Amino acid sequence: MSHLAARTKDYLTFQVVELFKQAQARQAAGHDIISMGIGEPDFTAPDAVLEALQRAARAGSSGYTAPAGIMPLREAIAGFYETQFGATVDPKRVIVTAGASGALGLACAALLDHGDEVLMPDPSYPANSNFILAAGGVPRLIPCSADERFQLTAQKVSEHWTDKTRGVLIASPSNPTGTQIARDELIEIIATVRALKGFIIMDEIYLGLTYDGTPASALTLDDDIIVINSFSKYFHMTGWRLGWLIVPETMTATIEKMAASLAICAPTLSQHAALACFEPESLAIFETRKQAFQDRRDFLLPAFAALGLSVPVTPDGAFYIYADITELGMSSMTFSHRLLTQADIAAVPGVDFGPAHGAHTVRFSYATSLPRLRTAVERMADWLPKLKAEGA
């Protein structure tokens, strides 16, 4: 029997995947499941992207690329950051990766030695902890309150920093809460981490999906931040497995060397197709779809209030609502199980995102159509009174 590495016992189970399996099984059994669980847009790549894929395939452009990706795509990403998020980026600092997962894996492998700690907010996206573990590091979840928008603060970074801490991993907007870090707070976090001689990995996967105010990259505040982003969310290309990493110039040679061995390159046809994402017609489509996400949020927030589901912090990005179910008197696991089996609605128990609030919170995704969300609310309006009558 093969001996497993000791660290495997520390890997977190991704409950959203387990929930997705259960929902699929019920769907196959004939149930009409409304997915408010997995964070996957119901939109797909625009026609221009599909056509670019076909052209690349017919032209035979499917061999290996340079480990950092094709230069036209790196240039397009840099241009996108400048026009959309106000950050001037040298294309040579852009590393195209196999999804944001590939980007985070490279960043952690490059930055962490065995036992190095990384501070993260609780709640946080669970897979991030596993990437830190895979690199030999130690994720430290710091409980963050609704008053803090469920985000790390400079004060908490300072309070929890130890001689083993190497840096922080933060996200704005965040999964699961959909909240952004306020600009003034982010400035203080950056100053605090820099004074402690640490690194900042910034997850900007949902930066394109912000609804209140003009989105700005953390790179506008500090050029030395390591930024992770993806074509999965704003560009609706989840299965294409394409993302990117923006690193300081001093890291580019090392990251390219590692990428050459660990991935060889990101999917080549996806790279060529993704160039079409930055055409004006495609960007107009993405902005229209962004408005659709905002419309869904703006429908659900008052609907949840009418249902008696508490939302402690209004989400201003991504496509998630982080609800508090304390008043229902049951665990988030029980609630999610009953919601799926009794109302045919999939939503993720908060235990997926950390222990601080996990027992009494549920993440609802609104990455599905407004008519389906209306039906989900109607089902919950019928189901919740029965649930309350049954008790825990």
N, C-alpha and C positions, 0 to 999 in steps of 0.2 A: 504494500500500500504506500503510495507516495506521501511524503510528509509535506504538509502545507506550511507556508511561511506564517509566522506568528501574527504578523500584522493583518492577515486576512480576517481574523476574528473581529477586528475593529472596523472593517468596512461597513458602511451603513446600507441597509436594505432600502431600495428606492420604492416606497409604497405606491407611488403613482403608476409605476410599471405593473405592480401586482394588481392594483385596482383596474388598470387597463385590461389585463388578462381576464379578470372576473367579468368586466363589462362586455368584453368580446364573447365570452362564453354565454352570457345571457342573451346577447344579440343573436348569436347562432341558434339559440333555443326559441327564437321567435319574439323576444321582447323588444320594444321600441326604446332603445337607450338614448338618452340625451347626454352627451358628453360635456360636462363642466369640469373635467378632471385634467387630462393631459394638455400641456401647453403647446398645442400645435395649431397654427392658423388654419381655418377652413378654406382660405384662399390658396391658390397654387401659383406657380410662376406664370407671368404674362406670356402672351403669344410670342413677343419678340425674343424672349429668353429661350423658348422652345425652338424657335426657328434658328437661333444662333447655335443651339445644340446640334440640330440636324445638319447645319452647314459644316460645323466642325467635324462631325462624325463622317460625313461624306468626303470631306477633304483629307481624312486620315489623320486628323490632329488629335490622336489618342495615345501617343507615346509619353514617356516620362518628360516632365518639365524640370527646370532648375528647382532645387529644394525650396527656395523662397517663393516660387510661383512665377507665372509669366509676367514680364514687366508691364505690359499694357494694363493688366488687372491691378497690379500694385499701384500704378499711376492713377488709375480710376478711383481706387479706394482712398488714396491720399487726397485727390481732388474732391471727393465726396465729403471727407472730413473738413476740408476748408470751406466749401460752399454751404454745407448743412449745419456744421457744428463749430465753425469759427476757429479751427485748429490748423496751423500750418505744419504739414508733415512731409518730410523727405520720403519719396517712394521707396528708397533703399531701406528704410526702417520698417517697412510693411512686410510681414512674412505671411504668405497665404498658407492656410492649414486645413487639415481635414476636420472641419467644423470648429466651433469654439472649444470643443473637448480637446482637439489636437493642440490648439493654442495654449490652453491651460496646462496640459500635460508637459509641453515644452517649457513653459515659464517655470513651473514647479521644479522640473528636473534641473533647470539651469540655476535656480536660486537657492535650493534647499540642500543642506547637508543633513545627515542622520540626526534626528532629535530636535531639529530646528522647529520652533513654534510659529504658527501663523494665526493672528487674531482675526476672527470673523464675527459678524453679528448673529445672534440667535433671536429671530429666525433667519435661516439661510438656505440656499439651494443645496440639497444634501450631497449631490455628486461632487461639489467642490471639495468637501472634506476628503473624499476618496482619492482625488488627485493628489492632495497634499500627502496622504498616507502612502500612496504609490511611490512618491519621490523620497520616502523615508522621513517625512516631516510629521509634525503633530498639530492637527487643527484644534484651536481653542475657541469654542463658541462662547461669546460674551452676551448674557441676557440683555436685551434692549427693549425698552418700554414703548407704549403707544405715544407717550409724550416726546419720545426721541424719534418718532416715526419708524420705530423698529429698526433703526440704523445705528451703527457705531458713531460715537461722538469722540471728539478730541480728548475730552476728559476721561472717558472710559479707556481709550487707547493708552493714555498716560498711566492710569491706575492699574491696568492689567499687564503692562509691559514688564517682562522679566529679563534676566540675562540670557535666557534661552530664546527669546522672541526675535524673529528676523524681519517680520513685516506684517502687513495687513492685506486681506482680500475683501474688497467691498464691491457692491453693485448698486448702480443708480441708472434707471429704476431697478427695483429689486424684485426678484422672485423669492418668496411668495407674496409679498405685500403690495407690489405695484407702487411703492413710494420712492421718491427721489431724496437724495441728500441735499439739504439746503446749501446754496453756494457758500455762504459765510462759514457754515460748519465744515464744509469740505476744505476750504482754505485753512482752517485751523487744524484739521486732521493732517493735511499735507505738511504743515509747518511742524506739528508735533512729531510725526514719523521721521521727517528729515532730521530734526534735532536729535532723535534717538538713533540716527544712522541706519534706518530700516528702509525696506522697499514697500511700494504700493502697487498691488495688482488691482486694476480697475475693470470690473465687468461692465461693459457698455452694450451688452447684447440687445437691450431694449431701448437704447438711447433714441432710436428713430421713432419709437412709439411713446412719445410724451405729449400730454394733452394740455397742460397748464403752463404757459410761458414758452419761451424759445429755448430749445435744447442746446446745451453747450457741453463739449467734451471736457473732461478733467485735464486734457492736454493743454487747454487754454490757460490753466493755472500753473502747471509744472510740466516741463518737457521730458522729465526723467521718469514719469509714470509708465508702467507697463499696462497696455490696454488690450483687452480681449473683446472681439466682436464676431458677428456671424451673419451669414446669409439666411439663417433659418426663420427669424421672427419678422423683422420689417420687410424682408424681401420674399418671405413665404416659400423658402426652399429647404425645408427640414431634411428631406431624404437625400438631398444632393451632397451633403456632408462637405460643406465649404464654410470656412471662417477665416479670421486673420488675427494676427498679433502685431501690435505696434510697440517697438522696443527702443530704448536709447541707442544711439549710434554705437556705443561701446559694446553692446551686446549682440549686434547683428551677426558678426562672424561666428560667434559661438553658437547662436541659435541655428544658423544655417548649417553648421557642421553637425549639430545634433539632429536636425530635421532630415538631413541626407541619409542618416542611418535608421532613425526611428520611423520615418514615414516615406522616405524617398521623395515624394511630392504629394500634394493634395490632388484629388481626382481631376485629371486633365480636362476631360470634356466639360465638367462642371465649371472649371475656370474659364474656358472659352465662352460658354453660355452666359456666365455671370457678367461678362462685359456689357451685355445688353441691358442689364439692370440699371445702368447709369445713363441710358438714353433718355432724353426729355419725356418721351411718351411713356416710358416705363415708370419714371419717377412720378409722373402725374397720376398713374394708376395706383402706385403705392400710397400717395398722399390721400387719394380718395378712399382707399381701404383703411387708412389710419383714421379717417373721419368716421368710418363705419364702426371701428372699434370703440371710439369715443362715444358714439351714439348708443352702443350696447352698454357701456359703463353707465352712461347717464340714464338709461332705462332701469338698470338693475339696482342702482343705489337707492332710489326712493322705493322701488318694489321690495327690496330687502327690509327697509325700514317698516313698511306696511306689514310685512310678514313677521316682524319682531326679531329679525336677525341683526345683531349689532355689528357695525363696521367701525372699529375704533379710530381708524385713520383713513381718510378719503384717498384712494389711489390716484396718482397723477401720471401714471405711465404703465407700460406693459399691458397685459390683459388678464389681470387677476384681482379678485376681491378676497381679502383676508378677514374672515368673519369670526366673531367671538360667540360661542354657543353656551357659555357658562350657565345662562338662565335655564337652559333645557335640562340641566342636571344629569348629563351623561357624557361619556368620553367621546372624543372626536372619532375614534375607531368605531364605536357603536353607532354613532350618528351616521357616518359615511356608509357603514354596512347596511343600515336600515334604509337610508336614502336610496341606495342602489337596488336593494331587493324588494322594497315596498313601493317606491315611486319611480323606479327605473331612471334615476339621475345619478351620474357619476361625479363625485367631488372628492378632493384629496384630504384625508385627515391631517391635522397639523403636526402630528408626531413625525411626519416626514421631514420637517424643517427645523427641528431642534426641541429640546425638552422644556425650555422656559415657558412656552405657551402652548406646546403641542397637544396637551390633553384637552384643551377647551377651545381650539381654533380649527377652522376648516378653510381650505383654499378653493375658491370657485374660479374657474377659468371662463372668460367670455369670448374665447376663440371659436365660437360657433355662431350661427346666423341668428339675427334678431327674432325671426318667427319661432325658432326652436327655443330661444331663451324665454319668449313669452309663454310658450307651452310649459316650460320648466317651472316658471313662476306659478302658473295655474295649478300644476301638479302639487307644488309645495304648499300652496294655499289650501288645498284639499287634504294634504297629508299631515302637515304640521299639527293641526288641532288633534288629530288622532294620536300622533306621537306623544303630545303633551298629556293626553288623557291616559295613555298607557304608562307614562312615567319611565324611569330608567330601568 
